[in-house]
Amino acid sequence: MPHLHVALVTERPEASLIPLLQLRPQRVVLVAGRQQQQTVERLQILLQHELSSQTEIDRWDEMPERDPQRISAFATGLAQWLSRLQRDTPELTVTYDLADSDKLTALLFQQAMRHCKADWLYVDSRAGALYRMGPGLNPSTLEAVAIEPVLDVDTFLQANGRKRIKALSDNPAWRSAAERHKALTHYLGHQADKLAWLLSELHERVHGSQGALGTADPNEGPHLDPSARQQRLSRAPHFPCTDALSELNAAGLLEWSSADPQRVSFSSLAGALYIGGGWLTEFAWLCAQEVGLHQACCGAHVLDLSGQHNGEPVVSDCLAVHHNQLLFIECLTTGPGPDACLQQGLKRLHDMLDHSAGLASTRLLLACGEFDRACQHLTDLQRSQGLEVAVIECGELKQLPVYLRHWMETGRWPQP
């Protein structure tokens, strides 16, 4: 039996994709206002790749906006056109979904669809259910099926006008190194509150103005500055920092000896990048693998398909999708000092919102550094600014797998 589906495209195009990719109709009608025409074009191109080559795709992308009478007339015209199709093809099944359109538009469309025999679909991501109600919205016709995981990171990003390239975790060598460092990475994550000074100090010794990484052409990537491989910590480390330095030395990631406890030396770029904060990205990836988030990708360059913001492409620390929901993770290892930590943390939170603007996602910041407990916590600043970002500080990092499982089961990040 042929199936036609009408999708009302809104600012969340990924919501329209769920029923389309799950039901795979033979004909698709994309409906949108003029402001969403670029979104409709992206969806059309994406669907041409994701659905059968025989799928017909129509666009009704001249829907009026903020004018109830004109919206109603437009929706009625669409419904009458669908009715004529049904008369020509009596076995044709029609469904429609309204995604997250405003209430007035949804009501006007539901009323207009009474002019044809069309089933209303409603996607409830939190309940994990796709509801279907027959013509006339008779409650006795209500059916529910489980939502299938049809979106991956790439389809989610492409629907929103972005493209992922050059992810570190796409490289088998990176994944192999992450597995090789696994015990050490978990040790650092679980002891991050006790090692906060050392981890922030090592970050500064790598990335600071006098750090080991040279300032090369961004197109060439980072490199070790031969004259800065030898670094000195700002003060002599004590237990448990000395134990951590011994572990890093044994793993070949830096050179350190208790005979000269303030001296550290970086012998490889890979070691410097790991010590300078890469361990936290690997920790996020390892935790994601542990809980079954196998679509997680780290260090992905995310380009804007419009080309407007690609002078400085976003490099996301970790992106993951589970049951069609996106998790956007950024990792922050700060320089020494509580003031710098708070300033950098707040800036990163703002940057995250800029980078992920338009992406309906759970945003998470993993923050490692020295937080002055006598001053505002980073989480307090985050709440006071009204930023929709969950923050996990040093002492909570060990709970990341538990939090990830909660998000996977409920679709919501646990409240502190």
C-alpha positions in Angstrom: 0.0 0.0 0.0 1.6 3.3 -1.0 2.3 5.7 1.8 2.7 9.6 1.6 4.0 11.5 4.6 3.7 15.2 5.2 6.4 16.7 7.4 6.0 20.2 8.8 9.6 21.4 9.0 10.6 23.7 11.9 13.7 24.9 13.6 14.4 21.3 14.7 14.7 19.5 11.4 16.0 16.4 13.1 12.5 15.9 14.6 11.0 15.6 11.1 13.6 13.0 10.1 12.6 10.5 12.8 9.2 9.4 11.3 10.6 9.7 7.8 13.5 7.4 8.4 11.5 5.0 10.5 8.4 4.7 8.2 10.2 5.2 4.9 7.2 6.4 2.9 7.1 6.2 -0.9 6.3 9.9 -1.2 7.3 12.8 1.0 5.9 16.3 1.3 8.1 18.8 3.1 6.1 21.8 4.3 7.8 25.0 5.6 7.7 28.8 5.7 10.1 31.0 3.7 12.5 31.2 6.6 13.0 27.5 6.6 13.6 27.1 2.8 17.3 26.3 3.3 16.5 23.7 5.9 14.0 22.1 3.5 16.6 22.0 0.8 19.1 20.3 3.2 16.4 17.8 4.2 15.6 17.0 0.6 19.2 16.3 -0.3 19.6 14.2 2.9 16.5 12.2 2.2 17.6 11.6 -1.4 20.6 9.7 0.1 18.8 8.0 3.0 15.6 6.9 1.4 15.0 4.7 -1.7 15.9 6.3 -5.0 12.2 5.7 -6.0 11.0 8.1 -3.3 9.1 11.1 -4.5 9.9 14.4 -2.6 7.6 17.4 -2.9 8.2 20.8 -1.3 5.5 23.2 -0.2 7.8 25.8 1.2 5.8 29.0 0.8 3.7 28.6 4.0 2.7 32.0 5.5 3.9 32.9 8.9 2.2 34.7 11.8 -1.1 35.1 10.0 -3.7 32.5 11.2 -6.1 33.1 8.3 -3.4 32.6 5.6 -1.9 29.6 7.4 -5.3 28.0 7.6 -6.0 28.7 3.9 -2.5 27.2 3.0 -3.1 24.1 5.2 -6.6 23.6 3.7 -5.2 23.9 0.2 -2.6 21.2 1.0 -5.3 18.9 2.5 -7.6 19.3 -0.5 -4.6 18.4 -2.8 -4.0 15.3 -0.7 -7.7 14.5 -0.9 -7.6 14.6 -4.7 -4.5 12.3 -4.6 -6.5 9.8 -2.5 -9.4 9.9 -4.9 -7.0 9.1 -7.7 -5.3 6.4 -5.7 -7.8 5.0 -3.2 -5.2 2.7 -1.5 -2.9 5.7 -0.7 -2.2 6.1 3.1 -1.4 9.6 4.3 0.3 10.6 7.5 1.5 13.9 8.8 3.6 15.2 11.7 3.9 18.7 13.1 7.3 18.3 14.8 7.6 21.1 17.4 5.6 23.8 15.6 3.8 26.4 17.6 0.4 25.5 19.1 -1.7 27.8 16.8 0.0 26.4 13.6 -0.5 22.8 14.9 -4.2 23.4 15.6 -4.8 25.0 12.2 -3.1 22.1 10.4 -5.0 19.5 12.5 -8.3 21.2 11.6 -7.4 21.5 7.9 -6.4 17.8 7.7 -10.0 16.9 8.3 -10.5 17.6 4.6 -8.6 14.4 3.8 -8.1 11.0 5.4 -4.8 11.5 7.2 -3.3 9.9 10.3 -1.6 12.3 12.8 1.9 11.2 14.0 3.4 12.5 17.3 7.0 11.7 18.2 7.6 11.6 22.0 11.4 11.3 22.3 11.4 11.1 26.1 8.8 8.3 26.1 10.5 6.6 23.2 7.1 6.3 21.4 5.8 7.2 18.0 2.0 7.8 18.4 -0.4 7.5 15.5 -4.1 8.6 15.6 -6.5 8.1 12.7 -8.5 10.7 10.7 -10.7 12.9 12.9 -8.3 12.4 15.8 -10.5 9.8 17.4 -8.8 8.6 20.6 -10.0 5.1 20.0 -7.7 4.9 17.0 -4.6 5.8 19.0 -1.6 3.4 18.4 2.0 3.5 19.7 5.2 2.0 18.4 8.7 2.2 19.8 10.9 4.9 18.2 13.8 3.3 16.3 17.3 4.8 16.6 17.4 6.2 13.1 19.7 9.3 13.6 23.5 9.1 13.9 25.9 12.0 14.6 26.3 12.7 10.9 22.6 12.8 9.9 21.8 14.9 13.0 24.5 17.5 12.0 23.7 17.5 8.3 20.0 18.1 9.0 21.1 21.2 11.0 23.4 22.5 8.3 26.7 21.1 9.6 29.2 18.5 8.5 31.6 16.4 10.6 35.1 15.8 9.3 38.5 14.8 10.7 37.4 13.2 14.0 40.3 12.0 16.0 38.4 8.9 17.1 37.9 7.9 13.4 41.6 7.1 13.5 42.4 3.5 14.6 45.7 4.7 16.0 43.9 7.2 18.3 41.5 4.5 19.5 44.3 2.1 20.1 46.2 4.7 22.1 43.1 5.5 24.2 42.7 1.8 25.0 46.4 1.6 25.9 46.1 4.5 28.2 42.8 3.3 29.7 44.0 2.4 33.2 46.1 5.6 33.5 43.2 7.8 32.1 40.7 6.3 34.6 43.3 6.9 37.4 43.5 10.6 36.5 39.7 11.0 36.1 39.0 9.3 39.5 41.7 11.3 41.3 41.1 14.6 39.5 40.1 16.4 42.6 43.3 15.4 44.4 45.4 16.1 41.3 43.7 19.4 40.3 46.8 21.5 40.8 49.1 19.1 38.9 46.7 18.7 36.0 46.2 22.4 35.6 49.9 23.0 36.0 50.8 20.5 33.3 48.2 22.0 31.0 50.0 25.4 31.4 53.4 23.7 30.8 52.0 22.4 27.5 49.6 25.1 26.2 50.8 28.3 28.0 52.5 31.2 26.4 55.9 29.6 27.3 54.6 26.0 26.9 56.0 23.1 25.0 53.7 23.4 22.0 54.9 25.7 19.2 52.7 28.2 17.4 52.7 26.7 13.9 50.4 27.4 11.0 46.9 26.1 12.1 46.7 24.1 8.9 49.8 22.2 9.9 48.6 21.3 13.4 50.5 21.5 16.7 54.2 20.6 17.1 56.7 20.5 19.9 58.9 23.5 20.3 62.5 22.0 20.6 63.6 24.9 22.9 60.6 24.4 25.2 60.5 20.6 25.8 62.1 21.1 29.2 59.7 22.7 31.6 59.6 23.5 35.3 56.6 23.2 37.6 55.8 26.4 39.6 56.4 24.5 42.8 57.7 21.1 44.0 54.9 18.5 43.8 53.9 16.4 46.8 51.9 13.2 47.3 49.6 12.2 45.5 50.9 14.4 42.6 54.3 12.7 42.8 52.6 9.3 42.3 50.8 10.6 39.2 54.0 12.0 37.8 55.6 8.6 38.3 52.8 6.9 36.5 53.0 9.4 33.6 56.8 8.8 33.5 56.4 5.0 33.5 53.9 5.3 30.6 56.4 7.2 28.6 54.2 10.3 28.3 56.8 12.6 30.0 60.1 12.4 31.8 60.1 13.1 35.5 62.3 12.1 38.4 62.0 12.7 42.2 65.7 13.7 42.1 64.6 17.0 40.4 60.8 17.1 41.2 60.1 20.4 39.5 61.6 19.4 36.1 59.4 17.8 33.5 60.3 17.0 29.9 58.2 16.2 26.9 59.7 13.8 24.5 56.8 13.4 22.1 53.9 15.4 20.7 51.4 12.7 21.6 52.6 12.7 25.2 52.3 16.5 25.4 48.8 16.5 24.0 47.7 13.8 26.4 49.1 15.5 29.4 47.9 18.9 28.3 44.3 17.9 28.5 43.8 15.1 25.9 43.5 12.6 28.8 40.1 14.2 29.7 38.8 13.8 26.1 40.0 10.2 26.2 38.2 9.8 29.6 35.0 11.0 28.1 35.3 8.6 25.1 36.2 5.6 27.3 33.2 6.3 29.6 31.0 6.6 26.5 32.2 3.2 25.3 31.8 1.7 28.7 28.1 2.5 28.8 27.4 1.6 25.2 27.6 5.0 23.4 29.4 3.5 20.5 28.5 6.4 18.2 30.6 8.8 20.3 33.2 10.7 18.3 36.0 12.8 19.7 37.9 15.8 18.2 35.5 16.2 15.3 35.9 19.3 13.2 32.3 20.5 12.6 31.9 22.8 9.6 29.0 25.1 8.8 27.6 24.1 5.4 26.6 27.7 4.7 30.3 28.5 4.8 29.8 31.5 7.1 31.8 30.4 10.1 34.5 28.0 8.7 37.4 30.3 9.2 37.7 28.8 12.7 35.9 25.4 12.5 34.5 24.1 15.7 36.4 21.2 17.1 34.1 19.3 19.4 35.7 17.3 22.2 33.0 14.6 22.1 29.7 14.2 20.2 27.3 11.2 20.7 23.8 10.3 19.7 21.6 7.8 21.6 18.0 7.1 20.5 18.1 10.2 18.2 19.2 12.6 20.9 22.5 14.5 20.7 25.1 14.8 23.5 27.6 17.7 23.1 30.6 17.4 25.5 33.3 19.9 25.9 36.4 19.3 28.1 38.1 22.1 30.1 41.4 21.8 31.8 42.3 25.2 33.2 45.5 27.0 33.9 46.7 27.4 37.5 44.7 29.7 39.7 41.1 29.9 40.7 40.4 33.2 38.9 41.7 31.9 35.6 39.7 28.8 36.1 36.4 30.6 36.6 37.0 33.0 33.7 38.0 30.2 31.3 35.1 28.1 32.4 32.5 30.8 31.9 34.0 31.6 28.5 33.9 28.0 27.4 30.3 27.8 28.4 29.4 30.7 26.2 31.5 29.3 23.4 29.7 26.0 23.7 26.4 27.7 23.2 27.7 29.6 20.2 29.2 26.4 18.6 26.1 24.4 19.2 23.5 27.1 18.4 20.5 25.5 16.7 21.4 22.0 17.8 18.8 20.6 20.2 21.3 18.8 22.4 22.3 18.0 26.0 25.3 20.1 26.6 27.9 19.0 29.1 31.1 20.6 30.3 33.8 18.4 32.0 35.9 20.9 34.1 39.2 20.0 35.7 41.2 22.6 37.6 41.5 24.4 40.9 38.2 25.9 42.0 38.3 28.4 44.8 35.6 27.1 47.2 35.5 30.5 48.9 34.3 32.1 45.7 31.5 31.3 43.3 31.7 27.8 41.9 31.7 27.4 38.2 28.3 25.7 38.5 27.0 28.7 40.4 28.2 31.0 37.6 26.6 28.7 35.0 23.2 28.8 36.8 23.4 32.6 37.4 24.0 33.1 33.7 21.0 30.9 32.7 23.2 28.7 30.5 21.7 25.4 29.6 24.9 23.5 30.2 25.5 20.7 32.8 28.8 21.0 34.6 30.9 18.1 36.1 33.8 19.3 38.2 36.8 17.4 39.3 35.3 15.4 42.2 32.4 14.3 40.1 34.3 13.0 37.1 34.3 9.5 38.5 30.5 9.5 38.3 30.4 10.2 34.6 29.4 6.6 33.6 26.5 6.7 36.0 25.3 10.1 34.7 25.7 8.9 31.1 23.5 5.8 31.8 20.9 8.0 33.4 20.8 10.2 30.2 20.6 7.2 28.0 17.7 5.8 30.0 15.7 9.0 30.5 16.9 11.4 27.8 17.6 13.9 30.6 20.9 14.8 32.4 20.6 14.1 36.2 20.1 17.2 38.3 22.8 17.9 40.9 
